[in-house]
Amino acid sequence: MKASKIILLLAIAVLIAVFFIFDLHLYLSLDALKDQQAVIDSYRSEQPVLTVVIYMLVYVAVTGLSLPGATILTLAGGAIFGLLWGTVIVSFASTIGATLAFLAARFLFRDTVNSRFGARLKSINEGVGRDGAFYLFTLRLVPVIPFFIINLTMGLTALRVWTFFWVSQIGMLAGTVVYINAGTQLAKIDSLSGILSPALLGSFALLGIFPLLAKKIIETMKKVQVYKKWNKPKQFDNNLVVIGGGSGGLVTSYIAAAVKAKVTLIEKHKMGGDCLNTGCVPSKALIRTAKHLSYIKRSAEFGVKQPEVEFDFSEVMDRVHNVIKTVEPHDSVKRYTELGVDVVTAEAKIISPWEVEVKTDEGVKTITTRSIVIAAGARPFVPPIPGLDQVDPLTSDNVWNIRELPKRLLVLGGGPIGCELTQSFARLGSQVTQVEMLPRIMIREDPDVSEAVMARFKEEGVDIRVGHTAKEFIIENGEKIMIAEHEGQAVKIPFDEVLVAIGRAANVTGYGVEELGITLSPRKTIETNGFQETNYPNIYACGDVAGPYQFTHTAAHQAWYAAVNALFGQFKRFKTDYSVIPWSTFTDPEVARVGLNEQEAKEQNIPYEVVSYGIDDLDRAIADSEAHGFVKVLTQPGKDRILGVTIVGEHAGDLIAEFVLAMKHDLGLNKILGTIHIYPTMAEANKYVAGVWKKKNAPQGLLNWVGKYHAWRRG
């Protein structure tokens, strides 16, 4: 703790100690006030200004230090200054004192609290920033929670000082008037309990509900405003229309059909979306073939002589497409029709909040519906780099159509997609140059993770160019060249094909979003609240089109909330749970993560302890010649509570599941350590890292005494 904080804390402690040591609280009692009223009135008549100053200083000191006696001082204000001036003086004195307590709590404790509980307080602070004034006003109006607790608690949040001041000023006014008025009749008061009658408390409670009612009224007005230019149908064809047949749309429509709602799913292209047709499925099929080739190249490690390898790249791509066709029935029109979903292959356009127009070969049809869920997905982002369009760039959408292996492949991007395809094509025989403008690839992961993947890439012949920014594409003497900037110098990188993998852009155009005025976020995704609801309360969005994550499993996760809220939100709404989100990058070594990593914990000032287990020590990994990588776990200091896990190594995407379950259900490392894991398996790494934590946190003092006990037993 800084010296300034220590000094302030000591000063407050001394003042509080003086207050009680010298029994100053005895002067702030109802009997003492009555006894001294004549003396105070006499002094006020002689020194009116000084009386106000002294009174306000005492009041500010009592409230600022959160000392008992504010109620008595408020009564005194009425008795000394009367109803009008007493109300004015007390109102400002109480607010100033409360604000000082607020500022003291913020200065002394907020950093410490945020450092320990930053992750938990994030959502609270977001709520306070958005609705803090409403809730503070409510708390001030209803005198159930002591005001000093409100002052101190609010100081730990992100509430603005000025907001706290003026809301407190207004919110405490009603209670101030009651006590000031009582103070004008001081002689008639026998006890403080009689001031606030049950009827008066009930009135305050009703006042306290007012801000919340006001909020609801504002929300209702917004709804009325957004719907006012549209005519709502009296009857509806559907309970739900879903736009997009990817993961989010499929899960949404399935849930709706399962609860017997009438649902129409509209997909203009291919069922299964990007995941099936251009994303997860084809990429993992290609990765598998590439990994098989890598094993052949490593055959000597397994005691097998180097074999001759021949393969046809076109046949590799044929296998990729065969895998897609094999998985296709899982997401087919036939399957979902059998599940009770009305599947329409057509272009969709939202023409009103309750109407969706579909264009088929048979003509144009309008479907009316109670609710709409947008699950339109995303597409590869192609940046406007000069000359890029002249070299016919590949993306994760069209790379599956090539039939000839690029001799020299340039990959733009060091994220998950770029890394997976970089390694796959390198293993298939392309000379791959991977270009990333940032200092390292896989920038969202810890540096040791990036280094592990980069080391493997370099071993396999990948030319990694970090810190290179693409500036221009040219064709020079018939050769394709990218000009990049690196440390202020222009660098020429020749290539035969370029694969752009620098991110994905949400599909938010072409189906009525602009025409309806559906709000977009700064990320150019459809903006949704915690219930997947857009600015139109009956229109929802999920998956890549909504963000913030672009994973198939998070799209399916959001889809449940979108479907249930769209169909049953009038009874109960469910807020999307993002507390435990895992993901994996399927490079070799695989990288899987859930929760925080070290760089995120540092950025958010969240204290943590870290333990790591090297998979190179694991029996099964050694037997499989995959003895590389690690399991790294972040825990709450001094406890086994898991804050985040990163796994680098073989089958990391599978191994992470145990930690996802543990974090979801608040199971610590002790529980994992106490669970039997089959020998020999890669999953033992999870138990061993828990063992590392246990050894690190063993009670050394107790163990010393146990050692002495055993020595005594030996005689």
C-alpha angles and dihedrals in degrees: 000000000000120000092244091056092047092050093049092046091050091048091052091046091051093049092049090047092050090050092058101031092057092040093239089154088072089070090058097066131109093245093049091049092052092047093051099039095099092049092048093048090051092050091048092054089053098040109021098162095043090049091056091048094048092045093051093046091052092046093048091048093050095047094038091054092041091237123162116258106066091118092054091047090052091053088048090054090058093045094048105034105023129235101301103040092032090057093048095047096044093044093058096037093051093046093048091049092047090049091051090052088047092051093045092053090048094048096044106036115012096086091048093047093046092048091054100035103019095127092051093044095050095084091041091053091048089053092046091050090052104036105007095117092055094050095043090051090052093050091048093051095049109060095205099105112054110253094233090061090052090050094051096041095049089051089065093056132073093256112139117248094232091050090051091049100050096038090050090048092055097034095053094044097088093051091044092055091051093053094040090052089049089050091058086063095044095144091061095053115098099169140005092239091070094060096072108049122191089254091052092048089051090052090052090050090054089049089050092055090054097082091051091048088048090053091051090048090052091049090049091049090051090052091049090048095050092048100039098098094048129081112225115219117241091222133027134216092208143026089214141011118196121200113205132034099221126108095293095046095045094051092045093052093043092054092047092051091046091059090048097253119147105247134175121200116202121198121170098193128014129347114241093043124220095329094063101032108032108001136040100007101046093039093052090047090053091044090054093054091045091050091051089055090049090055090052090052088049094046092119089066088063095047094258123128116245106274127208113257126205126169140157115230091212089058089051089055090046088058090051091054091045089055089052091051091049092053093040097088090062089066099029131133089241094056096047092044088055089051090058101263120134101225118198123187102209147098112280130209126183106224098172136000088269103031132074122186118211126196116207135161087265093057141264122325131181120214120198117210142172093227139011129209117199113209099158096145127208141276135219113281113234110194121223095249112159112259096008092115090055093063097052098238122217121227135184086269101057104022088091091066097062116106101188124065110242110241092208114024123188114201118197111204139044099215127108097284094044093048096047093050093041092059095040095054091043090055090048089057108267120136096238126199113189116200123197125171093208124078093261143007121260089030094179090065128072117276092250089057093050090047092052092052093042091051091055092046091053091048088056094050102261114151103221116198110187121177090034119130118200110234108164145356120218139170110227120182089342093307124117112233134180118208112211133181116233122173090338094309130109113240124193117214116185120207144163098218132013123211114200112209107156100125144300132271123216118247101241102146137073101038106069105281093120095043093052093045095238105179120249126208124235086262089061092247124123106277114236135175125230090286095054087254122145124211084281103072093214095048118079135181133202141170127027093340089063103031147159087154125036102205129121091231094051090050089055090045093053090044092067091056093044092050097045094044092046093051103034105017092114087069103032135350127209122213115224111255113224095163096113116028118164128190140173138206110212100217121126105283093037117227120210129174142177126182124348128354125199098267092051092047090052093047091051094042091238112156115230146163121223131209126180136192121200112226088208085079095055117108096218092047090052092049090050093046088241097113098146139096133042147241113236121189128189116205138180108268111271093002137084093232109130117233097174145336133212121190123190116185148056113342092359090152089060097041094054092066092081091057092045089056092046094051093044092054097034096248115158133214091269089065091050090048090052093052121095113241121194116253125255101023137119088241089073087077088074092056093044094053087052087052090053089054092048092051091048092050099040114137098251095185092054092045090054090055091046089053090053089049092054091046089053090049090054089057 
